């Protein structure tokens, strides 16, 4: 489990990286690695890019393992912190992506898959896991597209994941894809990116009237920044 450094095949392209294998069960050490990554990113003032390498071989069903609900709560909160970072998060998924790896994938901004990728919902007690992975799928894909995955736990190919919108691209040249997306992300990371992401995530659950004030505040921040830059 690697985090916070740049010593990987993708390390030269990212400021921070983290490996999460589908075969891992939910554990305090896994949660701590995500929290440590978030700590390191939050302590960095400069624009940053984070790469998560996900996939591998699934555990038995890809479920959380023999854990209590309190540990599940800590994991969900760690993922929530990850998806609110003031940094661009890029996921690279390969092989079998399920369990904790799939949950992390759905928490990232940009998602890259390899041609042999296979995605599947975690399974516990013989049924699809009803964690926040269900909430993320419904919000990101819509109920109609998420229904079959959530109710029946069907595995899908990487190509199908692109069609559904779970992945942004499928490629054999992962290094090039990460480099291109990281270059695009430079200058976009920061508080303003986190605000836009938050507005996007809240859009499906907030009425126009309730959302208007928050969007106007974000617009005002952008206009003030633009005015300050033009005055210099």
N, C-alpha and C positions, 0 to 999 in steps of 0.2 A: 504494500500500500504506500503510494508515494504522494506527497503533497508539498506545496509551497516552494518547489524548486524548479530548475529548468534543465535537469539532466535526464532527458528522455529523447526519443527520436523526434518528438514534436516540440521538445523543450526550447529550441532556438526560436520558435515562432510564438511561444506563449510566455507570459510573465509568471504564470502559475499553472500547475497541472495536478490532476488527481486521477488515480486508477481505481475503478470499482468493477469487480468481477461478478458476473451473474451467479457464480457458484457460492458467493459469500452469503451467509445468513446475517440477519440483523444483529448487531453487537455494539457494545459500548465503544469499542475501538474504532469501528466504522463511523459511528456518529462523531467521535472525537476528531477523526481525520477531516470530516466535512467542516466541523466547527473551527478547526485549526486553519483550514484553507480560508474560510471566511474572515477569521481574525487577521491573517496575513494580507488579504486583499484590502480589508478596511483600513489597515495601517499604512497602506501605500497611497500617497497623494496623487501620483501620476496616473494617466490613463492606462488601464490594464486590460489584458485579455487572459481569460482562464480557459484551459482545455481539460475536459474530462474524457478519459479513455474508458469505454464501457463495453461489456460483453464477455465473451469467453464461454465457459461451459456451465450450464445451469445446475443448481442444486436440485434435489428431489422436489420438483414442482415449482421451484423458484420462489417459495414462500419465505416468510420472515424467520422461520425456525421456532424453536421452543422458547418463546419470550413472553413477557407480560405486556399488558397494554400500556404501562407507564413508559417502557422503552420504545414502543411504537410511537407514543406521543412525542418523545424527545427526537426521534428520527424525522417525524413530520415537521417539527419546528426547525430542525437543522436544514431540511430541504427548502422550507419557506424562506429561511435566511439566505440560502444560496440563490434563490430566484429573485431576491430583492437587492442583490449586490449592485454597487455602482461600478460595475465592470461588465464587459461583454463575455458571456459564458458560451463556449463552443463545445458541443458533445461530438465525439467520434465513436460510433458503435460498430462492432465487428462480431461475427460469429452469432452465438445465441445471446440475445439481450432480453433478459427477463429479471424478475425479482427486484432487488435494490438497484440494479443497473438501469432497468427500465424506468423506475421511479425517478432516478437522477436525470435520465434523458429528458423526461417531460418537464423538468425544472430548468432546462437550459434555453438560451435564446436562439441559438442556431445549431442544427442537428445534421450531421453528416453520417451516412451509412456506407458500408461496402456492399458489393453485389451479392455476397453470400449471407447477408444479414437475415436473421429470423427473430421476430419480436413476439413475445407472449406475456400475458398478464401473470403476475404471481399467483400461485395456487396454494391454499391452505385448507386442510380438512377436506380435500377433494373438490373444492370449489374456488372460483376466482376470488382473489383477496379483495375485500371491500374497503381498502384504505383510501387515502386521498388521491391515489392513482385514478380512481373512478371520477372524482371531482375534476381533476385536471383534464382527463380525456373528454368529459362532457363539456367543459368550458372551452377547450381548444378545438374540438372537432364538431361540437353540437351533439345533441342527444341522439339524433337519427344515425349518425355515423359511428358513434361510440357504442350504440346499443348492443350489437352482436358481440363486440369484444368484451364488454362488461358482463353481459348475461351468460355468455357461453365460454368465454376465455379462449377464443380461437386464436391460434398462432397465425401470423401474417409474414409475408416476405418483405424485404426492404423496398422492393418496387411498389408493393401495395401500400406500404407506409408512406411513401412519397405521394401517392395518389390521394391518400386520406389527409395528408398534411402533417403527419407525425414527424416525418423527416423533411428537411429542406432540399437535400440532394443525395444522390447515390453515385459513388465514384470509386475507381480503382486507385486513383492517385490521391490518397488522403493527405499527403504532405502538401501538395499544391493547393488543395481545397482549404486546408487550415491556414496556409500562408495567405491566400487570397482573402479569406474572410477576416483574418486578423488585421490585414492591411486596411480593409474597408472599415473595420471597427475602430481603428486608431482615430482619436479625436472625437469619437462619439461616446466613449465611456465616461462615466461620471454621474454626478447627481441628476443631471437633466435626463440621461438615459433611464435611470432608475424611476424617475417621475413618469416618463412616457410609458414605460413598462407597467407601472402601477395603474395608470389610466386605462391601458389596454386590458389588463386583467380584471379591472372592476367594471368594464363596460357592459358585460353581459348580466350583471346583477344590480346595476344602479340605474335609476330612472334618469331621463334627460334633465329634469329639474334639479335632482340631487347632484348630478355630475357637473352641471354647468359651472358652478362656482369654482370647483377644483380645476377644471379645464381653463377657465379664465385666469386663474392664478398662475397656472403654468405658462399660458400665453404671455402674461404680463412679465414673468421672469425672462422669457425669451426676448421680448421686445426691449426690455431694459438692458439685457446683455448686448443686443444688436446696436442699440443706441450708444452704449459705452464704447463698443468697438469702432463705430463710425466716427466717434468724437476724437479718437486717438490718432 
